[in-house]
Amino acid sequence: MSENPFPLSKDDLLKAYRTMRTIRDFEERLHIDFAKGDIPGFVHLYAGEEACATGIMMHLNDNDRIASTHRGHGHCIAKGVDVHAMMAEIYGRSTGACRGKGGSMHIADLSKGMMGANGILGAGAPLICGAALAAKVRGDRGVGITFVGDGASNQGTFLESLNLAAVWNLPVVFVVENNGYAESTAMEWAVSCDSYVDRATGFGMPGVTVDGTDLFAVHEAAGEIIRRARDGGGPALLECNMVRFYGHFEGDAQTYRAKGEVEALRASRDCLVMLAERVVEAGVVARDELHRIDREVADLIEDAVRAAKAAPLPAPSELLTDVYVSY
Amino acid sequence: MSRKISMKTAINEALDLEMRRDPTVIVMGEDIVGGTGANGEDDAWGGVLGVTKGLYAKHGDRLMDTPLSESAYIGAAVGAAACGLRPVAELMFMDFMGVCFDQIFNQAAKFRYMFGGKAQTPVVIRGMVGAGFRAAAQHSQMLTPLFTHIPGLKVVCPSNAYDAKGLLIQSIRDNDPVIFCEHKNLYGLECDVPAESYAIPFGEANILRDGDDVTIVSYGLTVHRALEAATALAKDRIEAEVIDLRTLSPIDWDTIIESVERTGRLVVVDEAHPRCNLATDIAAFVGQNAFGALKAGAQMVTGPHTPVPFSPSLEDLYVPSAEAIAAAVRRTLSPTGSRSHGIAA
């Protein structure tokens, strides 16, 4: 093995690869099982975007909070939410992360600092300001990260939160996951500014744009602004330019995309392949080591699906629990 | 020790006592301190009507002025509650709920259920409701039915200083999101209030006047109109029982049903618009569960199905009057069969 030219240890590289592979396989499996009709409801897949969640979450611990989006599976896995509990939740089973009462768009695990995927676009930004405020009041050096897509970056909640975080000097990082599409609408058309850095500047905070398919670029940029927030330096915005391998939701025929667009992106901008090639070519990791991880992840996903399908549905009495019921 | 204080002072006391008791209680809102960042006095306002005046001097940075960004700071209060604090966020006028309702009904109200019981959101959103302040259509509404409709929210609307103090203390200690509605025309009303801390449990209505002939159910300002009506009716030997709901969700069905089973007559008074409000809700519930006890159809006295008008001459017609309530009571005593929607005007 050659000397490691990367800013990440070999252990960290393998961990990052495992996280990204887990997200990819989780999503690819959902794509197949959804098409078969096994999964109820709406599913939005994160495949293609794995480097962003992974590169950011490598800097966080369970005490740090994240607020996710409708496309939240990748954030959950990277933040350490149990894959079996996630799969069971998506299948609506009682063993799910939310005991089957949340579903794909509402997976949460507060013990891991995961404050929930969110079906309302832009809604996580105010919530993470509150999480960061709680960390500030406690003085526990926790930070809050909120994710929005390029689409939800136009929500008033997001823009108000940029201002609030700046005014209160909160330890928040606003991550714009720019995959080029707000559902079916092009980012170039729907976002009025040329660069998210301009928006950050307008709210008096630093903004950074990185190639969100490059794990190292995300990791480096996120590390700097998360450290700054943790040290009381205030909020910042990180734009990750990335690619979406599937539609807005499963079942989306994606007729708004150019013919061959997705195939071209898979061939040229697959973050998982790019990471594997770089670390193998540098001689830091052997291809066999990655293949071993691939096999382990495949087994994990297979077992998660098997367990989810075998798990009991929520008891009928669950309809009326976990909420005050007055009738 | 008990002394006469106003509802405004009682709310201030409740916040002060809970902030002393529990370091996780923080208070935020627009101008709740007042003058932050400006060159004049500290604690310049203490809220637009001075409800939080003086708390900054006692608790410092645990009182936080906010930018005029209801979505952001109400959402921040919700997020902080999900992360272990007990924030009390002032919305100033509950009419502003339209700006930030997503953070309340889609976020705060749903977390506990949607996350499978693994989250709690102990946040209080407090603010002014109600007409009669010459505040016009966007600062005068009684939106309590909207909040009561949402599962996961608890809704409180006190009619006096004693209840306001005990119910706000309970609201702060409750682990669910609470919408705490303060009728702005009751802020100055005084009554005996103990200086010490006490909590009034949710879901316990208060019978303010006993009577065997008719049950009048209300909450907030119109409780006082109902009491006026009862006094007037007593001159004609009509004895009305007046029930103050105090909390709308949870609601004390037992007290309502027990009273109607005794009196056989029901008048429900709600300052809110007439459709899908507390009056329709309670009339329907009694109709379903105590139909046999009713000697006449339930009467509903509400605000009209209009925005709140500005001109004092019109606004005074808007809020249900003691006369309208007394007339509704008389209708239950001699039903004519004529159709009445019982609106204030």
Boltz contact constraints between the chains, C-beta under 6 A:
constraints:
  - contact:
      token1: [A, 98]
      token2: [B, 115]
      max_distance: 6.0
  - contact:
      token1: [A, 98]
      token2: [B, 116]
      max_distance: 6.0
  - contact:
      token1: [A, 99]
      token2: [B, 116]
      max_distance: 6.0
  - contact:
      token1: [A, 101]
      token2: [B, 116]
      max_distance: 6.0
  - contact:
      token1: [A, 102]
      token2: [B, 114]
      max_distance: 6.0
  - contact:
      token1: [A, 102]
      token2: [B, 115]
      max_distance: 6.0
  - contact:
      token1: [A, 106]
      token2: [B, 114]
      max_distance: 6.0
  - contact:
      token1: [A, 108]
      token2: [B, 115]
      max_distance: 6.0
  - contact:
      token1: [A, 110]
      token2: [B, 119]
      max_distance: 6.0
  - contact:
      token1: [A, 120]
      token2: [B, 102]
      max_distance: 6.0
  - contact:
      token1: [A, 120]
      token2: [B, 106]
      max_distance: 6.0
  - contact:
      token1: [A, 123]
      token2: [B, 107]
      max_distance: 6.0
  - contact:
      token1: [A, 126]
      token2: [B, 71]
      max_distance: 6.0
  - contact:
      token1: [A, 126]
      token2: [B, 72]
      max_distance: 6.0
  - contact:
      token1: [A, 126]
      token2: [B, 75]
      max_distance: 6.0
  - contact:
      token1: [A, 126]
      token2: [B, 76]
      max_distance: 6.0
  - contact:
      token1: [A, 126]
      token2: [B, 103]
      max_distance: 6.0
  - contact:
      token1: [A, 127]
      token2: [B, 75]
      max_distance: 6.0
  - contact:
      token1: [A, 127]
      token2: [B, 79]
      max_distance: 6.0
  - contact:
      token1: [A, 129]
      token2: [B, 76]
      max_distance: 6.0
  - contact:
      token1: [A, 130]
      token2: [B, 76]
      max_distance: 6.0
  - contact:
      token1: [A, 130]
      token2: [B, 79]
      max_distance: 6.0
  - contact:
      token1: [A, 130]
      token2: [B, 80]
      max_distance: 6.0
  - contact:
      token1: [A, 131]
      token2: [B, 79]
      max_distance: 6.0
  - contact:
      token1: [A, 131]
      token2: [B, 83]
      max_distance: 6.0
  - contact:
      token1: [A, 133]
      token2: [B, 76]
      max_distance: 6.0
  - contact:
      token1: [A, 133]
      token2: [B, 80]
      max_distance: 6.0
  - contact:
      token1: [A, 134]
      token2: [B, 80]
      max_distance: 6.0
  - contact:
      token1: [A, 134]
      token2: [B, 83]
      max_distance: 6.0
  - contact:
      token1: [A, 134]
      token2: [B, 84]
      max_distance: 6.0
  - contact:
      token1: [A, 134]
      token2: [B, 85]
      max_distance: 6.0
  - contact:
      token1: [A, 157]
      token2: [B, 71]
      max_distance: 6.0
  - contact:
      token1: [A, 160]
      token2: [B, 69]
      max_distance: 6.0
  - contact:
      token1: [A, 160]
      token2: [B, 71]
      max_distance: 6.0
  - contact:
      token1: [A, 160]
      token2: [B, 72]
      max_distance: 6.0
  - contact:
      token1: [A, 161]
      token2: [B, 72]
      max_distance: 6.0
  - contact:
      token1: [A, 163]
      token2: [B, 67]
      max_distance: 6.0
  - contact:
      token1: [A, 164]
      token2: [B, 67]
      max_distance: 6.0
  - contact:
      token1: [A, 164]
      token2: [B, 69]
      max_distance: 6.0
  - contact:
      token1: [A, 164]
      token2: [B, 72]
      max_distance: 6.0
  - contact:
      token1: [A, 167]
      token2: [B, 67]
      max_distance: 6.0
  - contact:
      token1: [A, 322]
      token2: [B, 112]
      max_distance: 6.0
  - contact:
      token1: [A, 322]
      token2: [B, 113]
      max_distance: 6.0
  - contact:
      token1: [A, 322]
      token2: [B, 117]
      max_distance: 6.0
  - contact:
      token1: [A, 323]
      token2: [B, 113]
      max_distance: 6.0
  - contact:
      token1: [A, 323]
      token2: [B, 151]
      max_distance: 6.0
  - contact:
      token1: [A, 323]
      token2: [B, 152]
      max_distance: 6.0
  - contact:
      token1: [A, 326]
      token2: [B, 249]
      max_distance: 6.0
  - contact:
      token1: [A, 326]
      token2: [B, 250]
      max_distance: 6.0
  - contact:
      token1: [A, 326]
      token2: [B, 251]
      max_distance: 6.0
